[in-house]
Amino acid sequence: MGRMPGMPPRTPQSDELGALAVEDRFVRSLPADADCTNQPRQVRGAAYSWVEPTPVRAPELVAASREVAEDLGLTEAACATPAFAEVFAGNRLLPGMQAHAMCYGGHQFGHWAGQLGDGRAINLGEVRDRAGVLQMLQLKGAGPTPYSRSADGLAVLRSSVREFLCSEAMHHLGVPTTRALSLVLTGEDVLRDMFYDGRPDYEPGAVVCRVAPSFLRFGSYELPAATAQLELLKTLVDYTLREHFTALHPASGAPDRDAHVAWFREVCRRTAALIVHWQRVGFVHGVMNTDNLSILGLTIDYGPYGWLEGYDETWTPNTTDAQHRRYRFGTQGRVAQWNLAQLGSALVPLVGDAAPLQEALDDYGRDYETQWLAMMRRKLGLSRDDGAEDAALIDALRVLLGSVETDMTLWFRRLADVPASFGTGDAAADDRAIAGMADADYAELPAEARAQRVAWLQRYAARVRAEGGEDAARAVRMHAVNPLYVLRNYLAQVAIDRAAGGDFTRVREQLDVLRRPYDEQPGRDEFAEKRPEWARHRPGCSTLSCSS
C-alpha cells in the first residue's frame, strides 16, 4: 500500500521481523492532520498527526517481554536481533508502519487543559495477536510530536524501567492494562530536572514499546466536543464502537443514540472493574487525569504510580499532588466517576439528552460499591455474602490497618495463615498467629493497637467459622487474589540504579519474579519484603514527580 496523502517519507525498512504484519485500521478509518510539519500547534479536524520517531545513536535492548513477543508472533531470537532494537528504538520502520501521534485533550487535576495529545508517544501501527485481535504498537520516548509543546518528546531510563516493569506486573496480577513489549536504551543523554528544583542533569535515554488494542482515552472524545468539532466526535465514537465494542455496534447502519448510551454504560462498567482491581492490589495511579484513563478500561500511562506499603488511604505517590491529594488511594473510585462525568458531558451532543448518561453514571457508583465489597470479601477468603455485617467488618479493618503502619500486601498474605479457631481458647495458638503477622508491621505494636488487632481477628475468625470452611481451602482462595510480589517503588529503584550502571540483570530478574506474583518463589524473599528504612524518603523509593 502506498503512503497516505500528505504522509512524510518512511525511514528504511527491515524484513527481519516479518512476523509483524502491520495493518493501518486506525489511520485508514479516521481523519489525519493535513499539516505534516513536526512543530507544536493546535490541530483541528483530525484524530492524529503524521510524525516519525527521531533516530538515536546506539539502540541496545535492555529487556523484552517474552509473553508479549510470543503473542505477536515474535521469537526470543527475533527480539535479540539488531533489527529489533533499531525498530523499537525508532530508527527504522517496518513495511506498513505509518507513524503517527494521537490528538486528544483532557482535564488535569480537575481543570480543563485543552489540547494535549501524544507529546512523547508515537504509534507505529497495528498488528494481530494470536487471537486475531489488532494490537497497536506505540513507542514512548521516541522524540517530539506536534503535541510536545515545549518538551523534547524523550524519556529517560528510570521512568522507562518503571513503565516497562509495571505494565507487565499489572498484567500478571490480573489487572487490565496496556502491555510492554520492549525496553531499549538509545545511547543518547536526556536532560531532566527530576525534582523541579532548577538543577537539571543528563540521564540515559530509553524507549518503551507499549502494546494495546487502542490508546484512545477519555480525552480523545472530550477535545472534539469542547471545540465544537461534532462531526469528528461522531466519527471517532462510531469508529470506537465498530472496532472495539463490536457487540454494541448495530448489525446494519451507523450507531444511534441507544448505541451511544449503551457504549457509555459499558465504559462505566469497565472503569469500575478496573479501579476495583487497583484497590485490590494496593495500586495508586497517581495522575488520574482524563487523558490518562483508557476508553477500554485498561491501566494506561505509568507515571508517578506506587503501591501502598504502610496502609494509608490518603497516600499519593505523586509529589505534584502532595498538597491536595486529589489522586490518593482512597479516592480513586470517586475520581474515576468524576472523569466519567466529563466523558458523559462530551457525549451529550451525540445523545441529545443528558438524562440517560447521568443514569449510567449513577449506576457506576452503585456498581463500584458492589464490586468493591465483593472484592474485599475475596481478599478475606469469605465465600458468602453477609451484607451489612461484612461491610461493618471491612470498615473496622480499614480503621485497624490505618491506625498503625502496616504493610498492606504482607498483611493480607499473613491473614491467610490465621486459623478459624482463633480466639476460641488456645492462647498459645493465638500468640503464634499474632507473631506470624508481625513482619507486616513497620514498628512494634503498642499494647492498645495489639488489643485492637486481636479483637478484630476474633471477629473475623468467628465470621469464617460461621461459613464452615476449611482453613486450607480459604488460604488457597486468599492467595489467589492477594499477591506476594508487587513492584514496590524501592525495588524498581534498585533495578534502575543497576541498569544505569550497565547491569540489566536486575531488570530481567524483577520481570521474572513479577510473572508469578501470587506464588511462593523460594530464594526470592528479597522481592517480598516490606520497604526497608533506607528507602523511606529516598528519591524514587517513596513518592515520584511527573518528570519523565
Residue pairs with C-beta under 8 A, 6 or more apart in sequence:
1 24
1 96
3 9
3 10
3 98
4 27
4 28
4 32
4 50
4 98
6 32
6 34
6 36
6 50
7 32
7 36
7 50
7 98
8 36
8 50
8 51
8 52
10 52
10 93
10 97
11 52
11 55
11 91
11 92
11 93
12 92
12 93
13 92
13 93
13 94
13 95
14 83
14 86
14 87
14 92
14 94
15 95
16 78
16 81
16 83
16 84
17 74
17 78
17 81
17 83
17 84
17 87
17 94
19 72
19 73
19 74
19 75
19 78
20 72
20 73
20 74
20 94
20 127
20 137
21 96
21 127
21 128
22 94
22 95
22 96
22 97
22 124
22 125
22 126
22 127
23 96
23 125
23 126
23 127
23 128
23 134
24 96
24 98
24 125
24 126
25 126
25 134
25 243
26 48
26 123
26 126
26 136
26 214
27 48
27 98
27 100
27 125
29 239
29 242
29 243
30 46
30 47
30 48
30 235
30 236
30 239
31 45
31 46
31 47
31 232
31 235
32 46
32 47
32 48
32 49
32 50
32 100
33 43
33 45
33 46
33 48
33 49
33 50
33 103
33 146
34 45
34 46
35 41
35 43
35 49
35 146
36 49
36 50
37 146
38 51
38 144
38 145
38 146
39 146
40 146
40 147
40 148
40 149
40 150
41 146
42 115
43 49
43 103
43 115
43 117
43 146
43 147
44 227
44 229
45 229
45 232
46 103
46 232
47 102
47 103
47 220
47 232
47 235
47 236
48 100
48 101
48 102
48 103
48 123
49 100
49 101
49 103
49 117
49 145
49 146
49 147
50 98
50 99
50 100
51 99
51 100
51 101
51 122
51 144
51 145
51 146
52 90
52 93
52 99
52 122
53 89
53 90
53 91
53 99
53 122
53 139
53 142
53 143
54 90
54 142
54 143
54 144
54 153
54 154
55 90
55 91
56 89
56 90
56 91
56 186
56 187
56 188
56 205
56 207
57 186
57 187
57 188
58 185
58 186
58 187
59 82
59 85
59 86
59 88
59 89
59 91
59 184
59 185
59 186
59 187
60 85
60 184
60 185
60 187
61 79
61 80
61 84
61 85
61 88
61 182
61 183
61 184
61 185
62 161
62 164
62 183
62 184
62 185
62 206
62 499
62 504
62 507
63 164
63 182
63 183
63 504
63 507
63 508
63 511
64 76
64 79
64 84
64 181
64 182
64 183
65 164
65 168
65 179
65 180
65 181
65 182
65 511
66 76
66 79
67 168
67 171
67 515
68 168
68 179
68 180
68 181
68 211
69 75
69 76
69 78
69 79
69 181
70 130
71 129
71 130
71 135
72 127
72 129
72 135
72 181
72 211
73 127
73 130
74 84
78 84
79 182
83 92
84 182
85 184
86 92
87 93
87 94
88 139
88 181
88 182
88 184
88 207
88 209
89 139
89 142
89 184
89 186
89 207
90 122
90 139
90 142
90 143
90 207
93 99
93 124
94 124
94 125
96 125
97 124
97 125
98 125
99 122
99 123
99 124
99 125
100 122
100 123
101 117
101 118
101 119
101 121
101 122
101 123
101 145
101 146
101 147
102 117
102 118
102 121
102 123
102 215
102 216
102 220
103 115
103 117
103 118
103 147
103 220
103 223
104 115
104 116
104 117
104 118
104 216
104 217
104 219
104 220
104 222
104 223
104 291
105 112
105 113
105 114
105 115
105 116
105 219
105 222
105 223
105 226
105 291
106 113
106 116
106 217
106 218
106 219
106 222
106 223
106 289
106 290
106 291
106 292
107 113
107 219
107 222
107 289
107 290
107 291
107 339
107 342
108 116
108 289
108 290
108 291
109 289
109 320
109 321
109 324
109 326
110 326
110 338
112 226
113 289
113 291
114 223
114 226
115 147
115 223
116 147
116 219
116 223
116 291
117 145
117 146
117 147
118 145
118 147
118 215
119 144
119 145
119 147
119 148
119 149
119 151
119 153
120 140
120 141
120 142
120 143
120 144
120 145
120 148
120 151
120 152
120 153
120 154
120 155
120 548
121 138
121 139
121 140
121 142
121 145
121 210
121 215
122 138
122 139
122 142
122 143
122 145
123 136
123 137
123 138
123 139
123 215
124 136
124 137
124 138
124 139
125 136
125 137
126 134
126 135
126 136
126 137
127 134
127 135
127 137
128 134
128 135
129 135
133 213
134 213
134 243
135 211
135 212
135 213
136 211
136 212
136 213
136 214
136 215
137 181
137 209
137 210
137 211
138 209
138 210
138 211
138 212
138 215
139 207
139 208
139 209
139 210
140 155
140 160
140 163
140 207
140 208
140 209
140 210
141 153
141 154
141 155
141 156
141 160
141 186
141 205
141 206
141 207
141 208
141 548
142 153
142 154
142 207
143 152
143 153
143 154
144 151
144 152
144 153
145 153
152 190
154 186
154 188
154 190
154 205
154 548
155 163
155 190
155 205
155 206
155 207
155 208
155 548
156 190
156 192
156 203
156 204
156 205
156 206
156 548
157 185
157 203
157 204
157 205
157 206
157 496
157 499
157 500
158 203
158 493
158 496
158 500
158 540
159 303
159 547
159 548
160 183
160 206
160 207
160 208
161 183
161 206
161 492
161 495
161 496
161 499
161 507
162 302
162 305
162 487
162 492
162 496
163 180
163 208
163 210
163 302
164 180
164 182
164 183
164 208
164 507
164 511
165 180
165 487
165 492
165 495
165 507
165 510
165 511
165 514
166 302
166 305
166 487
166 492
167 177
167 178
167 179
167 180
167 208
167 210
167 302
168 179
168 180
168 511
168 514
168 515
169 486
169 487
169 514
169 517
170 177
170 283
170 299
171 177
171 179
172 514
172 515
172 516
172 517
173 277
173 281
173 483
173 486
173 517
174 277
175 274
175 277
175 278
175 281
175 283
175 299
176 270
176 273
176 274
176 277
176 296
176 297
176 298
176 299
177 298
177 299
177 300
178 210
178 211
178 212
178 215
178 294
178 298
178 299
178 300
179 210
179 211
179 212
180 208
180 209
180 210
180 211
181 209
181 210
181 211
182 208
182 209
183 206
183 207
183 208
183 507
184 206
184 207
184 208
184 209
185 204
185 205
185 206
186 204
186 205
186 206
186 207
187 205
188 204
188 205
189 202
189 203
189 204
189 205
190 202
190 203
190 204
190 205
190 548
191 200
191 201
191 202
191 203
192 200
192 201
192 202
192 203
192 547
192 548
193 199
193 200
193 201
193 547
194 201
194 203
194 539
194 545
194 547
195 539
195 545
195 547
196 545
196 547
203 500
204 500
212 294
212 296
212 298
212 300
213 244
213 296
214 240
214 243
214 244
214 294
214 295
214 296
215 294
215 300
216 236
216 240
216 244
216 294
216 295
216 296
217 290
217 291
217 292
217 293
217 294
217 295
217 300
218 290
218 291
218 293
218 295
218 339
218 340
218 342
218 343
219 289
219 290
219 291
220 236
220 295
221 233
221 236
221 237
221 295
221 343
221 346
221 347
222 290
222 342
222 343
222 346
223 229
224 230
224 232
224 233
224 236
224 346
225 233
225 345
225 346
225 347
225 348
225 349
226 346
230 349
230 350
233 346
233 349
233 350
234 350
237 255
237 260
237 263
237 347
237 350
238 254
238 255
240 263
240 295
241 248
241 249
241 255
241 259
241 263
242 249
242 255
244 295
244 296
245 263
245 266
248 255
248 259
248 262
248 263
248 266
249 255
249 259
250 256
250 259
255 263
257 350
257 351
257 352
257 353
260 347
260 350
260 351
261 351
261 356
261 357
261 360
264 343
264 344
264 347
264 357
264 360
265 360
265 363
267 295
267 297
267 340
267 343
268 340
268 360
268 361
268 363
268 364
268 367
269 297
269 364
269 367
270 296
270 297
271 293
271 297
271 336
271 339
271 340
271 364
272 333
272 336
272 364
272 367
272 368
272 371
273 297
273 371
274 297
274 298
274 299
274 336
275 332
275 333
275 336
275 368
276 333
276 368
276 371
276 372
276 375
277 283
277 375
278 284
278 285
278 299
278 332
279 329
279 332
279 333
279 372
279 375
280 375
280 378
280 379
280 481
281 307
281 409
281 483
281 486
282 307
282 308
282 311
282 329
282 408
282 409
282 486
283 299
283 305
283 306
283 307
283 486
284 305
284 306
284 307
284 308
284 315
284 316
284 317
284 327
284 328
284 329
284 332
285 292
285 299
285 305
285 327
285 332
286 303
286 304
286 305
286 306
286 316
286 317
286 318
286 321
286 327
286 544
287 301
287 303
287 304
287 318
287 320
287 321
287 327
287 546
288 326
288 327
288 332
288 335
288 336
288 339
289 339
290 339
290 342
290 343
291 301
292 300
292 301
292 303
293 300
293 336
293 339
294 300
303 318
303 544
303 546
304 317
304 318
304 319
304 320
304 321
304 543
304 544
304 545
304 546
305 317
305 544
306 315
306 317
306 489
306 542
306 543
306 544
307 408
307 409
307 486
307 487
307 488
307 489
308 315
308 329
308 408
308 409
309 407
309 408
309 409
309 488
309 530
309 531
310 405
310 406
310 407
310 408
310 442
311 401
311 402
311 405
311 406
311 407
311 408
311 411
312 329
312 402
313 328
313 329
313 330
313 398
313 402
314 325
314 328
314 329
314 330
315 328
315 329
316 322
316 325
316 326
316 327
316 328
316 329
316 543
317 489
317 542
317 543
317 544
318 327
318 543
318 544
318 545
318 546
319 543
319 544
319 545
319 546
320 545
320 546
321 327
321 328
322 543
325 331
326 335
327 335
333 368
333 372
336 364
336 368
337 361
337 364
337 365
337 368
340 361
340 364
341 361
344 354
344 357
344 358
344 360
344 361
345 354
347 357
348 354
348 357
351 357
373 390
373 391
373 394
374 385
375 481
376 390
376 394
377 383
377 385
377 390
378 477
378 478
378 481
379 412
379 478
379 481
379 482
380 393
380 394
380 397
380 415
380 460
380 478
381 415
381 416
381 464
381 469
381 474
381 475
381 477
381 478
382 390
382 463
382 464
382 467
383 467
383 469
383 477
384 467
386 463
386 466
389 463
390 463
393 459
393 460
393 463
396 456
396 459
397 456
397 460
400 452
400 453
400 456
401 408
401 411
403 449
403 452
404 441
404 443
404 445
404 446
404 449
405 441
405 442
405 443
406 440
406 441
406 442
407 440
407 441
407 442
407 530
407 531
409 482
409 483
409 484
409 486
410 439
410 440
410 528
410 530
411 437
411 440
412 478
412 482
413 478
413 479
413 482
413 483
413 484
414 436
414 437
414 439
414 440
415 437
415 460
415 478
415 482
416 474
416 475
416 478
416 479
416 482
417 433
417 436
417 475
418 433
418 436
418 437
418 457
418 460
418 461
419 429
419 433
419 461
419 471
420 461
420 464
420 465
420 469
420 471
420 474
421 429
421 461
421 465
422 429
422 430
422 433
422 457
422 458
422 460
422 461
423 430
423 454
423 457
423 458
423 461
423 462
424 461
430 454
433 457
434 450
434 453
434 454
434 457
437 453
438 444
438 445
439 530
440 530
442 530
442 531
445 453
464 474
479 518
480 518
481 518
482 518
483 517
483 518
484 517
484 518
484 519
484 520
484 521
484 528
485 513
485 514
485 516
485 517
485 521
485 524
485 527
485 528
486 517
487 510
487 514
488 531
489 531
489 535
489 540
489 541
489 542
489 544
490 531
490 532
490 535
490 538
490 540
490 541
490 542
491 510
491 527
492 510
492 540
493 535
493 538
493 540
493 541
494 506
495 506
495 507
495 510
496 540
498 504
498 505
498 506
498 507
499 506
499 507
510 527
513 521
513 524
513 527
521 527
521 528
531 541
531 542
535 541
535 542
536 542
